[in-house]
Amino acid sequence: MDTTTILIFIVLAFSLGAILIMKKDSIPSSMRRAMAIITILLVAFAFFLIVYSSFHLGTT
């Protein structure tokens, strides 16, 4: 398990969520729902990776 790749994914997923929340007025309404669903899935997977890596912290 490459921790650098996981860390980059987690940072990018949460950044995308923050950008989507901050710029929600400038996103076209036709794309808003799809982008929100994709962002929710990415943030949920990032949270899963955080929990998974914390459980497997001591193992190699």
SEPABA-190113 format. One line per 5 residues: their letters; for each residue x, y, z of N, C-alpha, C, O, CB. Coordinates in nm, 3 decimals. Each point is the difference from the previous one (the first is absolute). Glycine has a CB too. Layout:
a	X:Y:Z:X:Y:Z:X:Y:Z:X:Y:Z:X:Y:Z; ...
***
This chain:
mdttt	0.086:-0.117:0.000:-0.086:0.117:0.000:0.091:0.124:0.000:0.082:0.018:0.090:-0.271:-0.142:0.034; 0.172:0.206:-0.225:0.082:0.120:-0.014:-0.067:0.117:0.073:-0.104:0.049:-0.044:0.194:-0.131:-0.179; -0.032:0.124:0.334:-0.063:0.102:0.083:0.003:0.138:-0.065:-0.088:0.082:0.026:0.153:-0.213:0.174; 0.033:0.157:-0.285:0.007:0.130:-0.066:-0.118:0.018:-0.096:-0.061:0.107:-0.004:0.312:-0.110:0.024; -0.281:-0.101:-0.095:-0.113:0.006:-0.093:-0.132:0.016:0.074:-0.086:0.077:-0.042:0.214:-0.218:-0.119
ilifi	-0.143:0.068:0.271:-0.122:0.009:0.079:-0.015:0.140:0.058:-0.109:0.058:-0.001:0.123:-0.303:0.056; 0.095:0.301:-0.004:-0.004:0.134:0.059:-0.035:0.105:-0.105:-0.079:0.091:0.028:0.249:-0.161:0.142; -0.114:0.058:-0.289:-0.032:0.095:-0.107:-0.147:-0.011:-0.039:-0.066:0.102:-0.020:0.302:-0.117:-0.064; -0.289:-0.108:0.074:-0.141:-0.018:-0.033:-0.090:0.062:0.107:-0.099:0.064:-0.033:0.157:-0.273:-0.090; -0.025:0.189:0.250:-0.081:0.053:0.109:-0.003:0.153:-0.005:-0.106:0.061:0.013:0.162:-0.262:0.128
vlafs	0.060:0.261:-0.160:0.008:0.147:-0.006:-0.080:0.053:-0.120:-0.074:0.098:0.013:0.302:-0.104:0.097; -0.213:-0.059:-0.225:-0.073:0.046:-0.118:-0.150:-0.019:0.012:-0.077:0.085:-0.046:0.278:-0.139:-0.089; -0.245:-0.055:0.195:-0.144:-0.024:0.015:-0.062:0.105:0.092:-0.106:0.054:-0.031:0.143:-0.300:-0.005; 0.028:0.274:0.148:-0.055:0.102:0.091:0.011:0.140:-0.060:-0.085:0.085:0.025:0.148:-0.231:0.169; 0.040:0.171:-0.273:0.012:0.130:-0.067:-0.111:0.018:-0.103:-0.058:0.108:-0.011:0.306:-0.113:0.046
lgail	-0.277:-0.102:-0.111:-0.110:0.008:-0.096:-0.132:0.027:0.069:-0.082:0.078:-0.050:0.205:-0.234:-0.100; -0.146:0.093:0.264:-0.121:0.026:0.077:-0.009:0.145:0.047:-0.106:0.061:-0.007:0.108:-0.299:0.079; 0.110:0.292:-0.025:0.001:0.139:0.047:-0.022:0.097:-0.116:-0.073:0.098:0.014:0.226:-0.163:0.172; -0.089:0.038:-0.299:-0.018:0.088:-0.117:-0.142:-0.005:-0.050:-0.056:0.103:-0.038:0.294:-0.138:-0.024; -0.297:-0.083:0.061:-0.139:-0.014:-0.045:-0.095:0.077:0.092:-0.097:0.060:-0.048:0.152:-0.284:-0.050
imkkd	-0.029:0.221:0.228:-0.085:0.074:0.093:0.018:0.151:-0.017:-0.098:0.075:0.003:0.111:-0.267:0.160; 0.112:0.236:-0.181:0.026:0.145:-0.012:-0.051:0.058:-0.132:-0.044:0.115:-0.003:0.244:-0.146:0.149; -0.196:-0.047:-0.253:-0.037:0.050:-0.132:-0.134:-0.053:-0.050:-0.022:-0.009:-0.121:0.264:0.028:0.071; -0.331:-0.056:0.141:-0.126:-0.063:-0.042:-0.088:0.094:-0.081:-0.084:-0.047:-0.077:0.097:-0.095:0.280; 0.002:0.272:-0.188:-0.083:0.093:-0.076:0.047:0.017:-0.144:-0.079:0.035:-0.087:0.030:0.084:0.299
sipss	0.175:-0.145:-0.239:0.053:0.019:-0.135:-0.002:-0.127:-0.084:0.037:0.003:-0.117:0.106:0.177:0.209; -0.185:-0.293:-0.033:-0.009:-0.125:-0.075:-0.136:-0.007:-0.068:-0.102:0.026:0.064:0.261:-0.143:0.098; -0.162:0.082:-0.291:-0.130:-0.012:-0.069:-0.089:-0.104:0.067:0.048:-0.102:0.049:0.062:0.169:-0.265; -0.239:-0.040:0.219:-0.092:-0.088:0.071:-0.008:-0.140:-0.061:-0.033:-0.096:0.070:-0.097:0.297:-0.007; 0.160:-0.213:-0.191:-0.004:-0.132:-0.062:0.113:-0.090:0.048:-0.013:-0.123:0.000:-0.095:0.226:-0.200
mrram	0.220:-0.043:0.241:0.115:-0.076:0.047:0.006:-0.012:0.152:0.076:-0.081:0.052:0.045:0.156:-0.255; -0.199:0.004:0.273:0.011:0.009:0.146:-0.028:-0.132:0.069:0.074:-0.040:0.091:-0.140:0.279:-0.108; -0.041:-0.309:-0.024:-0.037:-0.124:0.067:0.105:-0.110:-0.025:0.039:-0.071:0.093:-0.282:0.134:-0.115; 0.287:-0.076:-0.102:0.098:-0.104:-0.033:0.132:0.024:0.072:0.061:-0.094:0.052:-0.170:0.064:-0.275; 0.153:0.154:0.227:0.126:0.031:0.069:-0.012:-0.022:0.150:0.095:-0.044:0.064:-0.041:0.211:-0.242
aiiti	-0.171:-0.137:0.234:-0.021:-0.022:0.143:0.004:-0.149:0.034:0.058:-0.039:0.100:-0.196:0.249:-0.089; 0.076:-0.293:-0.094:-0.001:-0.144:0.025:0.141:-0.058:-0.013:0.043:-0.080:0.084:-0.279:0.067:-0.169; 0.308:0.055:-0.018:0.138:-0.048:-0.018:0.088:0.044:0.117:0.082:-0.078:0.049:-0.111:0.086:-0.299; 0.013:0.115:0.294:0.080:0.051:0.112:-0.033:-0.074:0.129:0.090:-0.031:0.078:-0.080:0.254:-0.189; -0.137:-0.252:0.135:-0.039:-0.076:0.119:0.063:-0.138:-0.001:0.049:-0.047:0.103:-0.266:0.173:-0.092
llvaf	0.217:-0.191:-0.127:0.061:-0.133:-0.010:0.151:0.006:0.024:0.054:-0.085:0.070:-0.234:0.018:-0.232; 0.246:0.167:0.106:0.145:0.012:0.019:0.036:0.032:0.145:0.097:-0.054:0.053:-0.077:0.131:-0.289; -0.096:0.010:0.300:0.026:0.034:0.140:-0.029:-0.120:0.090:0.073:-0.024:0.096:-0.128:0.267:-0.143; -0.050:-0.318:0.017:-0.031:-0.119:0.079:0.111:-0.104:-0.014:0.039:-0.063:0.099:-0.285:0.106:-0.128; 0.298:-0.061:-0.093:0.109:-0.094:-0.020:0.127:0.048:0.070:0.076:-0.080:0.054:-0.177:0.012:-0.272
affli	0.125:0.198:0.216:0.117:0.055:0.071:-0.013:-0.022:0.150:0.098:-0.033:0.067:-0.070:0.206:-0.248; -0.148:-0.156:0.234:-0.022:-0.025:0.142:0.022:-0.148:0.032:0.057:-0.034:0.103:-0.220:0.225:-0.092; 0.117:-0.280:-0.102:0.024:-0.143:0.018:0.150:-0.029:0.001:0.046:-0.082:0.080:-0.267:0.031:-0.192; 0.297:0.114:0.025:0.144:-0.021:-0.004:0.067:0.047:0.128:0.096:-0.062:0.047:-0.102:0.086:-0.295; -0.043:0.086:0.305:0.055:0.049:0.126:-0.023:-0.102:0.111:0.091:-0.032:0.076:-0.132:0.270:-0.149
vyssf	-0.081:-0.291:0.081:-0.033:-0.099:0.103:0.078:-0.129:-0.023:0.054:-0.058:0.094:-0.283:0.158:-0.069; 0.235:-0.145:-0.151:0.071:-0.124:-0.033:0.149:0.012:0.033:0.058:-0.092:0.058:-0.225:0.046:-0.240; 0.229:0.158:0.147:0.142:0.013:0.028:0.027:0.019:0.148:0.109:-0.036:0.048:-0.078:0.133:-0.273; -0.125:-0.044:0.300:0.022:0.011:0.145:-0.010:-0.136:0.067:0.067:-0.024:0.101:-0.158:0.257:-0.106; 0.008:-0.323:-0.048:-0.007:-0.135:0.056:0.123:-0.084:-0.034:0.040:-0.086:0.078:-0.289:0.098:-0.094
hlgtt	0.310:0.014:-0.099:0.115:-0.076:-0.045:0.131:0.079:0.015:0.093:-0.017:-0.079:-0.243:-0.103:-0.081; 0.156:0.203:0.261:0.117:0.086:0.019:0.124:-0.078:0.039:0.109:0.030:-0.049:-0.262:0.152:0.114; 0.139:-0.279:0.022:0.117:-0.070:0.050:0.043:-0.120:-0.083:0.110:-0.051:0.018:-0.178:0.127:0.203; -0.017:-0.121:-0.312:0.035:-0.119:-0.078:0.078:0.039:-0.125:-0.013:0.112:-0.050:-0.192:-0.230:0.137; 0.285:0.028:-0.137:0.077:0.026:-0.121:-0.037:-0.093:-0.110:0.056:0.009:-0.110:0.128:0.073:0.248
***
